[in-house]
């Protein structure tokens, strides 16, 4: 949050555009899949990951406040499940798990009943 405030102040002084790399975690434990842009989420503000989640939510709020109050040009992107060529093979994410299992000739692990959905972002 302090970093977002500092960057917003700097962008305001320099009349710069600012991009906030947010996260799907701002939705909390969503009741709707997939999430639409107008979905507000279902959050736990005191959970074990709430510091991260609420920090990102607060940063988004500050971005839009600066946009409204100071006409600061902003963009907020909510990044879901990134993957790409420089991933560590054992980072524990679903795409790297699939690739490692396939390369090692193992069965690919599907958690749950197979109806789970995800959005992926190639970087």
C-alpha positions in Angstrom: 0.0 0.0 0.0 2.8 2.4 0.8 4.5 1.6 -2.5 1.3 2.3 -4.3 0.9 5.7 -2.6 4.5 6.6 -3.3 4.1 5.7 -7.0 0.8 7.5 -7.3 2.4 10.7 -5.9 5.3 10.4 -8.3 3.1 9.8 -11.3 1.0 12.8 -10.3 4.0 15.0 -10.0 5.5 13.8 -13.3 2.2 13.5 -15.1 3.0 9.9 -15.9 0.7 7.0 -16.6 0.7 4.2 -14.0 0.0 0.5 -14.4 -1.1 -1.5 -11.3 -0.3 -5.2 -11.7 -3.1 -6.6 -9.5 -4.2 -10.2 -8.9 -7.2 -12.5 -9.1 -6.9 -12.7 -5.3 -8.9 -9.5 -5.0 -12.0 -11.6 -5.7 -11.3 -13.7 -2.6 -13.1 -17.1 -2.6 -15.5 -16.3 -5.5 -19.0 -17.7 -5.8 -19.0 -17.1 -9.6 -16.7 -18.8 -12.1 -15.3 -17.4 -14.2 -15.3 -13.9 -12.6 -16.7 -11.0 -14.7 -15.3 -7.5 -14.4 -18.4 -6.3 -12.5 -18.2 -9.1 -9.9 -17.1 -7.7 -6.5 -16.0 -11.0 -5.0 -16.3 -12.7 -1.6 -13.3 -11.8 0.6 -12.1 -12.7 4.0 -10.3 -9.6 5.4 -8.7 -11.4 8.3 -7.6 -14.7 6.7 -4.1 -16.0 6.4 -3.6 -14.4 2.9 -5.7 -11.3 3.6 -2.6 -9.0 3.9 -1.7 -9.7 0.3 -5.3 -9.7 -1.0 -6.4 -6.5 0.8 -3.1 -4.8 -0.1 -3.9 -5.3 -3.8 -7.6 -4.3 -3.3 -6.4 -1.1 -1.5 -3.9 -0.3 -4.3 -6.6 -0.7 -6.9 -8.9 1.7 -4.9 -6.1 4.3 -4.6 -5.4 4.1 -8.3 -9.0 4.8 -9.1 -9.2 7.6 -6.5 -6.2 9.3 -8.1 -7.8 8.9 -11.5 -11.0 10.5 -10.4 -9.4 13.3 -8.2 -6.3 14.1 -10.3 -7.2 12.9 -13.8 -4.2 10.5 -13.5 -4.0 8.1 -16.4 -4.1 4.6 -14.9 -4.5 1.0 -15.9 -5.3 -1.9 -13.6 -4.7 -5.5 -14.7 -5.8 -8.5 -12.8 -3.3 -11.2 -13.7 -4.4 -14.8 -13.4 -2.2 -17.9 -13.4 0.8 -16.7 -15.4 3.1 -19.1 -17.2 5.8 -18.9 -19.8 9.2 -20.1 -21.0 11.2 -19.1 -17.9 9.1 -20.8 -15.3 10.8 -23.0 -12.7 9.8 -26.6 -13.4 8.9 -27.2 -9.8 7.1 -24.0 -8.9 3.9 -25.9 -8.1 1.6 -24.2 -10.6 -0.7 -26.1 -12.7 0.9 -25.5 -16.1 4.4 -26.4 -15.0 3.0 -29.4 -13.2 1.3 -30.6 -16.4 4.4 -30.0 -18.5 6.8 -31.8 -16.1 4.4 -34.8 -15.7 4.0 -35.0 -19.5 7.8 -34.8 -20.1 8.4 -37.5 -17.5 5.8 -39.8 -18.9 3.6 -39.6 -15.8 -0.1 -39.3 -15.6 -1.3 -35.7 -15.6 -2.8 -34.9 -12.2 -6.3 -33.3 -12.4 -7.6 -32.1 -9.0 -11.2 -32.3 -8.0 -13.8 -33.7 -10.4 -12.3 -32.2 -13.5 -14.9 -29.5 -13.9 -12.7 -26.7 -12.4 -12.0 -23.8 -14.7 -9.0 -21.4 -14.8 -7.8 -18.4 -16.8 -4.2 -18.4 -17.9 -1.9 -15.6 -18.9 1.2 -16.3 -21.0 4.1 -14.1 -20.3 
